[in-house]
Amino acid sequence: MPRLEPMTVHSPYAAQLEKIPVDHQELSILGSDTQYWIYGPDDAETTIVVVHGYRGEHHGLEPIVAQLPEYRFISADLPGFGESTPMQEHPHSVDGYAAWLDAFVTALGVRGTAVVLGHSFGTIVASAAVANGLPAPALILVNPIEMPAPKGFRAMATAVTVFYYRVAAKLPRPLAHALLSNWLIVQLMSSSLAKTKDKRLRTWIHREHHTFFSRFSDRDTVIEAFNASISADVSQFAARITVPTLLVAAQRDDITPVSAQYTLQRTFPDARLRVLGGVGHLIHYEMPGLAAEAIRDFLEGLPDS
C-alpha cells in the first residue's frame, strides 16, 4: 500500500474556509495549555463551541465550519491532543473532559449562551458536560455514540483495538509511540471508516488522518483517553439533557448502527434526528454540507432564534 506524498492532496473545502476569519488563542484550563481557534464574525448572533473526536483535533470539523460562515465557532484541541497539553488537575476520563469543557466555556464568557457541538467521542464529552450542569441553549451531536464500544455491533474490532492499546501501554514510550502512530494501522482505520467512492475525497481523508491522527502528547494520555472513549456513551446522559438536541447520524456508521440512533432519540426529552444516507462515521469529512444544512435548520427553528 503506497504512502501518500506530502502536498499532493488539497482540501475540497479550503476555498470556503479561506473566506472565514480565524483567530488562534490560548487559555490555561485545569492545568492544560488549551489551544483554540475562533472562526467567523465576532458579532454573530450564535456562537457554537466545538468538541472533536478521539485522536482528532480542531482541523477535523473545519469542513462543517466552512459551510456555516454566518456562525461564530470556537474549536479547541482537547487536552493531550493537537497543540493542547494534558490536564494536570483531572484525569483524562469522560468526567475529566466534561469538567474541562465546562471550565473552558466559562473562561470564554459564553456559558449559557453558546451552543455545544460534539463529534464522535466529543458527543460523549459534550453530553456529559450538559447533563452535569453546563448550561447551553442547544446541543448538537454529529455521529453520536449510542452504546459503549465493547457492546457495539463491531465488538470484535473493538476487542482487537483494546488489545492494541494494552500492548502499547506495556511498551517503552518510544516503541509505544511508534506503534500508536504506525502508518499502516492509521491507514487501515481510515480506509475502514471512509465510505465515499470519490477517489480524490478518499485520498484527502487519508491525508487528514495521517497528518492529524497521531498528534497526541504522550502514550499515557492517549491510552487514558482511549479508555474513556470506550467506557461511556451518550445514552447514559440523554435523559438528563433537557435542552433542544440535534442528532446528526449516518446510515452506514460502523461505530453505532442507525437503528440505535432512533432508540437514542427517544431517550432524550427533546431531540431531533437527521439521518444521512451513504455515509459512515466521517460525516464531517464526507457530507459536511448536509450536516451544515441540518444544523442550520435546527438552530433557525429554536424558539429564541
TITORDO-91598 format. One record per residue (C-alpha): residue in one letter; x, y, z. Coordinates in steps of 0.2 Angstrom, whole numbers, padded with zeros to 4 digits, always signed. Example, Ala and Ser with C-alpha at 12.3 -4.5 7.8 and 13.67 -1.06 7.14 Angstrom:
2
a+0062-0022+0039
s+0068-0005+0036
END
This chain:
305
m+0000+0000+0000
p+0009+0016-0006
r+0011+0030+0006
l+0003+0047+0001
e+0016+0060-0004
p+0015+0077+0005
m+0006+0091-0003
t-0002+0081-0016
v-0020+0082-0010
h-0029+0099-0007
s-0044+0101+0005
p-0060+0102-0006
y-0067+0114+0007
a-0051+0125+0008
a-0059+0139-0003
q-0074+0141+0008
l-0064+0141+0024
e-0052+0154+0017
k-0066+0166+0017
i-0070+0164+0035
p-0059+0175+0048
v-0050+0164+0061
d-0040+0169+0076
h-0029+0157+0087
q-0029+0159+0105
e-0024+0150+0121
l-0031+0148+0139
s-0025+0138+0154
i-0039+0126+0159
l-0037+0114+0173
g-0018+0113+0170
s-0019+0111+0151
d-0012+0125+0140
t-0028+0124+0129
q-0026+0130+0111
y-0041+0136+0102
w-0047+0144+0086
i-0061+0156+0084
y-0070+0156+0066
g-0082+0168+0059
p-0089+0185+0063
d-0087+0192+0081
d-0104+0199+0080
a-0113+0183+0075
e-0129+0180+0084
t-0125+0162+0088
t-0109+0155+0095
i-0105+0136+0094
v-0092+0128+0104
v-0085+0113+0096
v-0078+0096+0104
h-0069+0085+0092
g-0067+0066+0092
y-0054+0054+0100
r-0037+0057+0092
g-0044+0071+0082
e-0041+0090+0084
h-0049+0106+0079
h-0045+0104+0060
g-0057+0089+0059
l-0073+0099+0060
e-0067+0113+0049
p-0077+0107+0034
i-0093+0109+0043
v-0087+0126+0049
a-0084+0131+0031
q-0102+0128+0027
l-0109+0140+0040
p-0100+0156+0039
e-0114+0166+0047
y-0110+0157+0064
r-0096+0160+0076
f-0087+0144+0080
i-0074+0141+0095
s-0065+0125+0092
a-0051+0119+0104
d-0039+0105+0103
l-0044+0093+0118
p-0031+0092+0132
g-0017+0080+0126
f-0021+0081+0108
g-0016+0093+0094
e-0007+0108+0101
s-0015+0107+0119
t-0006+0100+0133
p-0013+0087+0145
m-0024+0092+0160
q-0015+0092+0177
e-0030+0094+0188
h-0041+0080+0181
p-0038+0063+0174
h-0042+0061+0155
s-0059+0052+0158
v-0076+0057+0152
d-0079+0067+0168
g-0062+0075+0167
y-0065+0081+0149
a-0083+0086+0154
a-0076+0097+0168
w-0063+0104+0156
l-0077+0109+0144
d-0087+0117+0157
a-0072+0127+0163
f-0067+0131+0145
v-0084+0138+0141
t-0084+0148+0157
a-0067+0155+0154
l-0073+0161+0136
g-0088+0170+0144
v-0101+0161+0134
r-0108+0149+0147
g-0126+0148+0145
t-0126+0157+0128
a-0115+0146+0117
v-0122+0130+0108
v-0112+0115+0111
l-0107+0103+0096
g-0098+0087+0098
h-0092+0074+0086
s-0090+0055+0090
f-0081+0054+0107
g-0084+0073+0108
t-0103+0069+0108
i-0100+0059+0124
v-0090+0073+0132
a-0102+0086+0127
s-0117+0076+0133
a-0109+0073+0150
a-0105+0091+0152
v-0123+0097+0148
a-0130+0083+0159
n-0118+0088+0173
g-0125+0106+0173
l-0116+0115+0159
p-0130+0127+0153
a-0132+0129+0134
p-0147+0134+0123
a-0145+0119+0112
l-0134+0103+0110
i-0128+0096+0093
l-0121+0078+0091
v-0113+0073+0075
n-0111+0054+0074
p-0117+0052+0092
i-0110+0036+0101
e-0126+0027+0107
m-0118+0012+0115
p-0101+0008+0124
a-0089+0001+0110
p-0087-0016+0119
k-0105-0019+0117
g-0107-0012+0099
f-0110-0021+0084
r-0092-0021+0080
a-0087-0029+0096
m-0073-0040+0088
a-0065-0025+0080
t-0066-0016+0097
a-0058-0031+0106
v-0043-0030+0094
t-0042-0011+0097
v-0042-0014+0115
f-0028-0027+0114
y-0018-0015+0103
y-0019-0001+0116
r-0015-0013+0130
v+0001-0019+0121
a+0005+0000+0119
a+0003+0003+0137
k+0016-0010+0141
l+0029-0005+0129
p+0043+0008+0132
r+0037+0025+0127
p+0047+0027+0111
l+0041+0010+0105
a+0023+0013+0111
h+0023+0030+0101
a+0029+0021+0086
l+0015+0008+0087
l+0001+0020+0091
s+0006+0031+0076
n+0010+0017+0064
w+0007+0022+0046
l-0001+0006+0041
i-0013+0005+0056
v-0019+0023+0053
q-0022+0019+0035
l-0032+0003+0039
m-0043+0014+0051
s-0045+0027+0039
s-0049+0015+0025
s-0062+0006+0035
l-0071+0022+0041
a-0072+0031+0024
k-0087+0026+0014
t-0086+0038-0001
k-0082+0031-0018
d-0074+0048-0024
k-0056+0044-0025
r-0049+0061-0023
l-0060+0064-0007
r-0054+0047+0000
t-0036+0052-0003
w-0039+0068+0006
i-0047+0060+0020
h-0032+0048+0022
r-0020+0063+0021
e-0030+0071+0035
h-0029+0056+0046
h-0010+0053+0043
t-0007+0072+0047
f-0018+0074+0062
f-0022+0057+0070
s-0006+0055+0079
r-0004+0072+0086
f-0006+0066+0104
s+0005+0072+0118
d+0011+0056+0125
r+0007+0037+0127
d-0001+0038+0144
t-0013+0052+0140
v-0019+0044+0123
i-0022+0027+0132
e-0031+0036+0146
a-0042+0045+0134
f-0045+0029+0124
n-0051+0020+0140
a-0063+0035+0142
s-0069+0033+0124
i-0075+0015+0127
s-0081+0017+0145
a-0097+0028+0141
d-0109+0033+0128
v-0122+0047+0125
s-0137+0036+0131
q-0130+0037+0149
f-0133+0056+0149
a-0148+0058+0137
a-0162+0058+0150
r-0154+0072+0160
i-0152+0083+0145
t-0167+0095+0144
v-0161+0107+0131
p-0166+0105+0112
t-0154+0092+0105
l-0150+0088+0086
l-0143+0071+0082
v-0135+0070+0065
a-0132+0051+0062
a-0126+0041+0047
q-0134+0027+0039
r-0118+0017+0037
d-0109+0021+0053
d-0098+0007+0059
i-0097+0013+0077
t-0116+0015+0081
p-0129+0007+0070
v-0143+0018+0063
s-0156+0008+0072
a-0148+0013+0089
q-0149+0031+0084
y-0168+0030+0084
t-0168+0022+0101
l-0156+0036+0107
q-0168+0050+0101
r-0182+0043+0111
t-0171+0044+0127
f-0169+0062+0126
p-0183+0073+0132
d-0182+0085+0117
a-0172+0078+0102
r-0172+0079+0083
l-0164+0065+0072
r-0157+0068+0055
v-0150+0053+0046
l-0139+0055+0032
g-0138+0041+0019
g-0122+0034+0010
v-0110+0040+0024
g-0102+0032+0039
h-0093+0039+0054
l-0085+0053+0044
i-0100+0064+0041
h-0088+0079+0044
y-0077+0074+0030
e-0089+0067+0018
m-0105+0076+0019
p-0102+0092+0029
g-0114+0102+0018
l-0129+0091+0023
a-0123+0091+0041
a-0122+0110+0040
e-0140+0111+0032
a-0146+0100+0047
i-0138+0111+0059
r-0144+0127+0051
d-0162+0121+0050
f-0161+0116+0068
l-0154+0132+0075
e-0166+0143+0065
g-0180+0133+0072
l-0176+0136+0090
p-0189+0146+0100
d-0177+0161+0103
s-0169+0161+0085
END
